Structures are given as C-alpha cells and as structure tokens.
Amino acid sequence: MEELLGPAVKALSERFGAAASEFRGETTLLVPAGKIVEICRTLRDEFGFDSLPVETAVDYYPRSEARFHVVYVLSSSQTHVYLNLRAPVNADPAEIDSVESIFPGANWREREIWDLFGIRFTGNSDLRRIMMPPDWEGHPLRKDYPLGYEEVQYSFNYEEIKLRKPRGER
Amino acid sequence: MGIEQKAGNLGIVTTTLEQAIDWSRTNSMWPVLFGLACCAIEMMGAQAANYDLSRFGMELNRASPRQSDLMIVAGRVSQKMAPVLRNLYDQMPDPKWVIAMGDCAACGGVFNNYAVLQGVDEVVPVDVYVAGCPPRPEGLINGIVLLDKKIHGEKLAEWK
C-alpha cells in the first residue's frame, strides 16, 4: 500500500501543502479547498486515480471556520488502491469548486450534497435538488436543521391531535 | 321434468340488487400495482402460491390505476411521494378503497421526521389499517377480509 500511494501523497504534500494522516490502513489527505480541481486533475493524470466512487460531506456544526468537510474517495483501477481527500469549507459562504470537469459522475453527487448539506459547487452544470422536492426549504442533513418531530397520537391525546391533523378527502 | 335439466342443480336464486353488487365487487377487487417499501415484499408473498390472494378474487394487480378498485399503500410515504400517491388515487374510478398496510402507512411508524408523511390518511381516505412492521401475509389477508365485510355492509343510498 505504501509503495503504491507514497509517490502521490509525497507529490501532493509538496505541491499543494496537503497534510496526510492514516487510520486503520486508509490514507487521508487534508487538502486546501481552493485547489481541489487541480489536485484531482493531478491525481487522475499523473497517478492513475481514474474514478471517484464516493463524494460526500460532513457537518461539524458549532464551528463556522471549516464547518464542512467535503470528502472525496478516489480509486485507481490499475493498482486497486483508494485515497481519501478532505477539503474544509467554511459555513459562509459554503462554496467549493466542482470536480465535474474531471470526473463527470460527480454531477449527481454534487447535486445530492447541495440538496442535503447546502454546499454550493461552482462550475457544476446542473445544480438542482435531487432528493427533496424542488420547492423544499433548507438542507436537511445540516446539524442545525430541525428534525421535524411530530407529536405521536396515543389514545390519551387522540382527539386533540385529530383536530389539527390534515385528513385526505375523496 | 324439463326445468331442472335446463337450470342444472342451481335452481333459482333470489337476492337483492344491493347484495348482488356488493358480492361482485368483493370478489373481483383488483389492487393497483405498486409497493413503496418492505411491506411490498409481504404483499407479494400474500399474492404468491403459499397464501394465494386469488382465493379472494385478487389475483391480478393492475399496473394502471384506471382499471383498479383497491389501493394497498404498502410502505412509508415520503413527502415527495405524497402528491404522486394522491394523483394515482384521483385517477382510480369509483368505487375505490384504500388499505394502509403496515405501521408506516398507518401512522408514520418509526420514521417520525421531516421526510416522511405521518400516516397516509393525511392525503387519501383510508378504509382499513393493517398493523405490523411489516404485517405478515395473514395480516394483509385479514385486512382484506375486513374490507370485504365493510363493503358487504354498504347500502345503496350511500354509494358514490
């Protein structure tokens, strides 16, 4: 694993200032968000990471500096190794460049992250909601989004809830 | 001699129009062909050989709502799916009935959150609720038999 990933990790640390860490055999690079397109292009063209199986995000809610991490998992079909990238994004503006120009399959993943986390991908050709209805307000997977818990209708409060609950008519 | 041979062993049956129509409705009730979640697997199980829903005249799921009388809501209904479900219901010709199969369709079940409708009765009128997570095929068949009883009790004046 080390000899396969080593050159890529070394090159990214030197050229883009990426910080490498390892956990249970998985190598993760913390990379600057502004250079994500260049980094992905370098990894694809020079080190053979030719597919992006996973693109997702994490919300570290109370902090506004680097509140989100956009996570990219790149894999190589020649050497069968995986490399994780994490790009920190601030709360406001929550924006990062799209990697659609390098991995076209990122289009829908970025739409999903936009829909659920509200991170805007500049350069994505079709940034619409993909999971929630088009007129939905807010981004549900953010930690500060209310869960929308409704009071449960038991026998002791059945009548009271029945009064305000909508009913489908014929 | 003569009349018995022509009529066979059946003889002559007298009934009321109400009973005859209710009988014919309960014995060829075709559900809409759709399933929303894991309850649909149990619905398929109820229609397969072991439980054999065609004993109740329900051997055929219609893929078009315009040819069906019964909507079995098998699974949780998300907020995005609710308008689609209502649209399907509106396209079904009268008379039509709805079974809310499983806890999720009846009251939201364990999914008490922003994305899932808290009971399908918020968008369509429900005739029979079947409890269970998911209900076994026996449970669904019990619900259908209950619906049959309800239809047998319907009066001519109440028909829509």
Interface residues (C-beta under 8 A of the other chain):
Chain A: M131 M132 P133 P140 Y145 P146 L147 G148 Y149 E150 V152 Q153 K165 P166 R167 G168 E169 R170
Chain B: Q79 K80 R86 C107 G108 N112 N113 Y114 A115 Q118 G119 V120 D121 E122 V123 V124 P125 V126 K160
